[in-house]
Amino acid sequence: MSDSRSAEGHRSAPKAEACRAYVEAYLGYLGGTRNVAAHTIKAYRSDISSYLDWCDRASVDPLTLTTPELRRWLGELRRARYAPRTLNRKLSALRGFYGWLVERDLASTSALATMPGPKMGRHLPKVVGDREVRQMLAAVDGESAWDVFDRALVEFLYATGARIQEASNVNLDDIDLSRGSVTLFGKGSKERLVPVYPKARIALSAYLDRVRPERALRTTTAKGATEDDARALFLSQRGRRMSAAALRRRFEGVVERAGLPPTITPHTMRHTFATELLNGDADLRSVQELLGHASLSTTQIYTNLSIERLGNVMRQAHPRGE
């Protein structure tokens, strides 16, 4: 045989199974040493496992991966119509895994290091205006416990730009309303201090005074409740820490009651927070710090959004703008 299959036959037998033994060790390293979030580890496990399945099918030794083999794998994914964002995520998972393997002399390959990911189209993040925020707050302008809770949640997200998981993780001792600040713990448990504006402090004070104490009493009797629940800022009716998913559902309910489109999410509030700061002449480094971005390039997309908004203003206001 003279085709590529015969050439592959001269290579050592595929070692995908041997490589699988390293996957859990790597994921354990991410969770234990790097403090990577559980949902990220779950995605990486899926991406790496599906790649090793392909290595089995294609008779590829993952520990000596070559650039042509890597291109074959990417070609199959493209033919399966995976989105560029998904392809980049899979490449990122493999880069990290192979970097860990090479550092420990378990693999010898540089194919991932030199392989660029597919180009991403520029998608500016969705933001809302102050009018939409006022509509959300008007929708929870009652005196019920959930109205007070939801009002505090909306103001908190708008004031801090927190990720919804970060909001779930906030403890009572992380927030100082007398000083007007909250400590947030981002990806990799990176800590940052964020100011909280007065209206948000008022909404949070109302929740802490009128709603949380009663829920905290239930924490002491709730089945399965832990000390972690007792420390949480946002508590459920049963006295348990509100998960990110539960907080997201509360927020979605507010959006629905306000008659706003469901495309407005907790992360929209984070995008809005960043854009409003830049529109108010905050410098990019400060916004990066407040958002907890590891890279300034991640924050720069909001600069593009601010420029686009300024362009719209100019087109409307300038006599030659049309």
N, C-alpha and C positions, 0 to 999 in steps of 0.2 A: 504494500500500500504506500502511496506517495502523497496522500492528502494530509491535511493538518492533524487528523486524528492519529495517524501513525506517528507523526512527530511528537504528539503529546504522550504517546506510549513510552517514549524513552525517558520521560521525566519520572521522578519518584512518585509513588502512589499517593493519591490525595490524602490529606490529613485533616479533613474537615471535622472528623470526630474528635481527634486530639485537640483541635483548636476550640471545640465547644467546651472542653474542660476549663479553658482559660476565661471563657465569657463570664461565668459567675464570679470568678476572682476579680475580674476587671470591674464588674458592676458593684461588687462589694467595696472595692477601692473607691469608686465614685460616691457611694452612699456614706461610707465610713470616714474617709479622709477628706474628700472634696465637698461633702455635704450637699450633693446634687439632689434635687427634688425627686420624690418617688415617681411622679408621673413622667419625668424625663428618663429615669432609669427604665421604666416600663417600655417607653418608646424605643430606647436604645436596644433593649433586649429583643424586641420584635424585629427591628431593622437588622441587627447583626445575625440573628437566627435565620431570617429569610435569606440573607446573603450566603450563609454557610449551606443552606439547602441548595442554593444555586450552584455552589462549588461542588457539591455532591453530584448534581445532575450533569454539570459540565466537565467533570473529571479535572477540576482545578485544585491544586494544592494551595490553600489560603496562606500558608506560612512562607511561600515563595512566590507570591502573586506578582505577575508581570503587568506592565502597562497595557499590552494588547488584550490580556485577559480581563483587566479592569474595564477596558473599552467595550468588550463583549457584554459584560454584565450591564453596563450603563445603556448599551444599545437595546438590550432586552427590555429594560425598564422604560425606555423612551417609546419602544414599539407598543408597550402595554399602556401608553398614554398617561404615565405618571406626571403630575404637575411639576414644574421646575422647583417650587418650594419643597415638595416632598423629596425630590432627587437630592437637593442640597442638604436636607436633614439626614438622609441616609448616608451621604458622603461624610457629613460631619460626624455621625456615629462611628463610621469605620475609621476615619482619621484618628479619632481619639483612641479607639481600640488598638489600632496598629501602632500608634505612638507608644502606648503602654507596653505592647509586646516587644517592640524594638528596644525600648529602654531596658528590658529584662533579658535581652538576647534570646527571646523566644521566636522571633521572626526576623527576617532580613529582607525588607522590601521598602522601596521609596516611591512605589507607583502612586500611592495616595497623595504623597507630599507634592507631586508635580501635576496632579490632575485637577484642572479648574472645574468648578461647578457650573451648571447652566446659568445663563444670565437671567436675572429676575426683572420683570417689568416693574416700573415704578408705580407703586400703589400708595397714594397719600392716605394717611389715617383719617378716619371719619371723626369729626368733632361736632359738638353742639354749641349753640349760643346761650347767652344768659337767659333768653326768653324760654328756651326748652327746659333749662334748669328750674326756672320759676314755675313752669307748668308742673314739673315733677313734685316740687315742694308744695304747690297748691293742692295736689292730689292727695297729700298726706298731712293736711292741715287740721286734722281732728285731734281729739284728746284721748283716743284709745291707746292702749299699750303698744299695739303694732304701728299706729301712726307715729307715735313718738320714736319708736325704734327705727322705722323706715326713714324718718326725717333725719335722724342722727347719722344713718348709714349714707344717705345721699350727700349730706353736707361733708361727711368725713372723706368720701371718695373725691369729691370736688375740691376739697381743701388740701389734700395731701398727694393726689396722684398715685395713691397706693394701688398695687395689684390686688385683685380680690383675695388671693391666697394670703397676701400680707395682712389684709384687713382681718381675715380669720385668725391669723397668728397673734394679733395684738393682745397683750395682756394689760391688766389694770395699771400695773406699775410701769408700763411703757409710755403712758400718756400723762402729761403734766399740764392741766388746764390753767393753773395759776400762771405758768410761764408761757402758755400757748404753744406747746410743742408735743410731738409724738416721736418715739423711736420706732423705726420700721426695720425689719430684717428681710432683706431681699434674697436673690439667688446666691447660693453658697453661704447663706447666713451672714451676708455682708450687711453691716449695721449703718444706718443713716438717720440723722435727726432732721425732722421736717417741721416747719412752723405751721400752726393752725390758726386760721383767721377768726375774728371774734364771733361771727354768726355761726360758724361751725362749733365753736366752743359753747355757745348758748344751747345749741341743739344737743350736743353731747352731754352737757350738764343736766338738761331736762331728762334725758334717758338714764343717766347715772342716779339721779335723785328719785325719779318716779317709777321706773320700770325695772332696772337691773336688781335693786335690793330684793324685791319679791321673787325674782327668778333665781337669785343666788341662794335663797332659802331652800328652794327645791333641789339645788345641787347637793345639799347635805343628805337628802333622802332619795334622790334619783338612783335607780338601779344601774350599776356600772359606772356611775359618775366618779371622776378622779380629781386629784389635786390640780391637774392641768385644766379641767373644766372650771374649777373654782377661780382660777386666775384670769380667765378669758374676759375680754372687754365685751364682746357681743355674745350674749347668751340666748338660747332658745327658751320657749315656754317651759320646757322640762328641766331647765337649769344646766344644759349641756353647751359646750362651745359650739358656736355656729360654724359649720364647715364652709369652705369656699363655695361649694355647690348650693348649699342652703342660702347663703348670702346672695348668690347670683339670682336665685329664684325670687327672693324678696325684691331685689332691684328690678327684675323683669316685670314683676307685678306692679311696681310703681310706674314704670314706663307705660304699661298697658292702661292703667287707670288714668294716666295723664293724656291718653289718646295720641301717643307718639309712636313712631315706627319701631318695630322690634329689633331693628338693626342697631339701636342704641343699647350698648352693653356697659358693664362696669369698666371695661377697658377703654370705651369711648370717653369716659370721664378722665381717665389717665391721659389720653391723647389731648383732651381739651385743656387739662391742667398745664401740660407742657406748652401748648400753643399760646395760651393766654399769657404765660410768663414771658415768652419770647416777644409777643406783641406788646408787652409792657416794658420792653427794653432790658429784660434780664439777659445776662451773658450766657453763652452756650455752656461753659464749664459749670456754672451754678445750676443750670437746669439738669445737666448730666448728673450732678451730685444729688439733687433732689429726687430724681427718678431712680437712682441706683443703677445707672447703666455702667457696665464695665468699660465700654468703648465709646469715645466721643462720636464716632461715625454713626452709631445707633441713634444718637440724639439729633444728628444733623437733618434727619428727615423732617423734623418739625420746622427747621429753618425754611425748607422748601415750601411747607404748608403756609408759613407766615408770608413768604414772598408772593405766593399765589393769591392769598387774601388781599395783600397790598395792591397787587395788580388789578384785582377786581374793583377795589376802591378807586384806583386811578382811572380805570375805564369808565366808571360811572360819574366821576367828579370832574375829570379833566375835559376841557372843551374839545380837544382833539383825540379824546380817548376811544371813540368808537371806530 
